Protein backbone atom coordinates (compact mmCIF):
# COMPACT_ATOMS: atom_id res chain seq x y z
CA UNK A 1 0.00 0.00 0.00
CA UNK A 2 1.45 3.36 -1.04
CA UNK A 3 1.55 6.54 0.95
CA UNK A 4 -0.16 9.62 -0.48
CA UNK A 5 1.09 13.18 -0.14
CA UNK A 6 0.07 15.39 2.76
CA UNK A 7 0.00 18.45 0.51
CA UNK A 8 -0.13 18.82 -3.24
CA UNK A 9 -0.22 22.58 -3.49
CA UNK A 10 -2.03 24.52 -6.14
CA UNK A 11 -3.53 21.62 -8.01
CA UNK A 12 -7.22 20.91 -8.38
CA UNK A 13 -6.84 17.11 -8.50
CA UNK A 14 -4.17 15.80 -6.13
CA UNK A 15 -4.37 12.22 -7.44
CA UNK A 16 -3.08 13.13 -10.89
CA UNK A 17 -0.76 15.97 -10.01
CA UNK A 18 1.90 14.79 -12.44
CA UNK A 19 -0.27 15.59 -15.44
CA UNK A 20 -2.02 18.72 -16.66
CA UNK A 21 0.47 21.11 -15.03
CA UNK A 22 -1.30 24.01 -16.78
CA UNK A 23 -4.06 23.61 -14.16
CA UNK A 24 -1.81 24.52 -11.22
CA UNK A 25 -2.61 27.71 -9.30
CA UNK A 26 0.59 29.82 -9.40
CA UNK A 27 -0.42 31.82 -6.30
CA UNK A 28 -1.12 28.90 -3.99
CA UNK A 29 2.32 28.55 -2.43
CA UNK A 30 2.89 32.31 -1.97
CA UNK A 31 -0.51 32.88 -0.31
CA UNK A 32 -0.87 29.68 1.74
CA UNK A 33 -1.13 30.01 5.52
CA UNK A 34 -0.26 26.66 7.11
CA UNK A 35 1.34 28.11 10.22
CA UNK A 36 -0.48 27.10 13.41
CA UNK A 37 -2.35 24.29 11.63
CA UNK A 38 -2.69 20.89 13.25
CA UNK A 39 -1.12 18.13 11.18
CA UNK A 40 -2.83 14.75 11.62
CA UNK A 41 0.15 12.89 10.14
CA UNK A 42 2.63 14.09 12.78
CA UNK A 43 -0.15 14.78 15.35
CA UNK A 44 1.32 18.17 16.22
CA UNK A 45 0.57 21.83 15.64
CA UNK A 46 3.20 23.43 13.41
CA UNK A 47 4.75 26.76 14.40
CA UNK A 48 7.31 27.02 11.58
CA UNK A 49 7.73 30.71 10.59
CA UNK A 50 8.72 29.54 7.09
CA UNK A 51 5.08 28.52 6.62
CA UNK A 52 3.92 32.15 6.88
CA UNK A 53 3.15 34.07 3.69
CA UNK A 54 5.84 36.49 2.54
CA UNK A 55 5.90 39.69 4.59
CA UNK A 56 4.15 38.19 7.64
CA UNK A 57 5.94 37.85 10.98
CA UNK A 58 5.19 35.19 13.58
CA UNK A 59 3.64 36.39 16.84
CA UNK A 60 5.77 35.77 19.91
CA UNK A 61 2.84 34.11 21.72
CA UNK A 62 1.77 30.67 20.50
CA UNK A 63 -1.31 30.45 22.71
CA UNK A 64 -4.50 29.83 20.76
CA UNK A 65 -7.87 30.83 22.21
CA UNK A 66 -10.42 28.10 22.90
CA UNK A 67 -12.45 29.49 20.01
CA UNK A 68 -11.63 31.78 17.13
CA UNK A 69 -15.38 32.46 16.82
CA UNK A 70 -16.55 33.15 20.39
CA UNK A 71 -14.71 34.95 23.19
CA UNK A 72 -16.22 32.74 25.91
CA UNK A 73 -18.11 29.49 26.34
CA UNK A 74 -21.73 30.07 25.22
CA UNK A 75 -24.42 29.63 27.87
CA UNK A 76 -26.26 27.06 25.77
CA UNK A 77 -23.23 24.74 26.03
CA UNK A 78 -24.32 24.10 29.63
CA UNK A 79 -22.06 21.59 31.39
CA UNK A 80 -20.58 20.28 28.13
CA UNK A 81 -16.80 20.64 27.88
CA UNK A 82 -15.55 23.78 26.11
CA UNK A 83 -14.06 23.71 23.59
CA UNK A 84 -15.66 20.48 22.42
CA UNK A 85 -13.36 19.82 19.47
CA UNK A 86 -9.65 20.35 18.87
CA UNK A 87 -6.18 18.85 19.03
CA UNK A 88 -5.87 19.90 22.68
CA UNK A 89 -9.10 18.06 23.65
CA UNK A 90 -8.65 14.57 25.03
CA UNK A 91 -9.67 12.16 22.28
CA UNK A 92 -9.85 15.13 19.84
CA UNK A 93 -13.57 15.71 20.43
CA UNK A 94 -16.47 15.60 22.85
CA UNK A 95 -20.16 15.45 22.04
CA UNK A 96 -21.76 18.80 21.20
CA UNK A 97 -24.89 19.98 23.02
CA UNK A 98 -26.99 19.37 19.90
CA UNK A 99 -25.84 15.75 19.71
CA UNK A 100 -26.55 15.17 23.39
CA UNK A 101 -29.97 16.76 23.00
CA UNK A 102 -30.83 14.54 20.06
CA UNK A 103 -29.58 11.38 21.76
CA UNK A 104 -31.50 12.07 24.97
CA UNK A 105 -34.77 12.99 23.23
CA UNK A 106 -35.03 11.01 20.04
CA UNK A 107 -33.43 7.59 20.33
CA UNK A 108 -36.84 6.02 20.91
CA UNK A 109 -38.13 7.37 17.61
CA UNK A 110 -40.81 9.92 16.94
CA UNK A 111 -40.52 13.61 16.22
CA UNK A 112 -37.50 15.45 17.55
CA UNK A 113 -38.23 18.50 19.71
CA UNK A 114 -35.17 20.72 20.32
CA UNK A 115 -37.18 22.96 22.68
CA UNK A 116 -36.89 20.16 25.25
CA UNK A 117 -33.16 20.92 25.45
CA UNK A 118 -32.82 24.65 24.96
N, C-alpha and C positions, 0 to 999 in steps of 0.2 A: 504494500500500500504506500503510495507516494505522499509527500507532504506538500500542501499548497502554500502559496505565499501569504504572509500576513497583510502586506499592502501591495497593490499594483496601482501605482498612482497615475491619475489622469486618463485612465482608459475606461470605456463604458462597459466592456465585457472582459472581466479579469481571467476568464478561462481560455481565452484565445488571444492573449496579449502579445503574442509573437507575430501576429498577422494584423493587417489593416492599421499600420502605424499612423496613417493620416487621420485616424479618429481619436488620437490622443489629445488631451486638453493641455496646451502649452503653459497655462497659468497654474495648474494644480500644485506643483511642487513649491512655487514661490508664494502661494497664498494659503497653504495648508497650515492649520494650527493643531498639531498633535500634542504639544506640551501640556502636561497635567492630565492626559488621558490614561485611563486604566487599560492595561494590555492583558487580555485573558491568556495569552500564550505564556508570558513570563509571570503572570499573576502579581504584577506590581504597577504602581502609578509612575509614569516617567516624568522626570523633571529636567530633562536635557535641554539646556538653552539653545542648542543647535537646532531644535525642533520648532523654534519660534520663527515666524515670518521675518523677513529682512526689515531692519529698522526697529523691531520690538525688543525691549529689554525685559529680563525675567525679574519679577518681584522678589524681594528678599524673603518674604514670608511665604511658606508653602502650605499654610493652613487653609483648607477649603471649608466653606460654611456647610452646614447640614443640608441646606437647600440653596440653589441658585435662583429659585423662584419665590420662595417665601422667607421672610426674615425670622420667623418663629414657627413653632409647631402650631398648626391650626387647631382650633377648639374641637372641631368635628373629628379629629383623630382620636379623641378620648384617651384611653389607656394604652392604645397601640403604640409600639416603639416608633420613635422618630429619630432619624429618617428611617423609612421602612426598607429602602433599597439602596445598595451601594457597596463598593469594595471594602468599606470599613465596617459593614454590618456582618455579624456572625452568620455564616451560611449564605451570604450575599443578598438575602432578602427575607422579609417577614411578610405576613399577610397584611393587605391593605384593609382599612375599615369597610370599604365596599364589598370586598370578598367575604369578610367575616359576617357582615350583615346578610349577604345572600345565603351563605352556608347555614346561618342560624335561623333563617326564616323561610327557606324555600326547598330544603332537601327532601321534604315530604311530598313535594309536588304542589300544584295549584299556582295561583297568581302570586307574583312577587310584589311586596308592598314595602318600598324603601322607607316610607314614613314611620314604620315600626322601629327603625334604627336611628333616624335623624330627627 
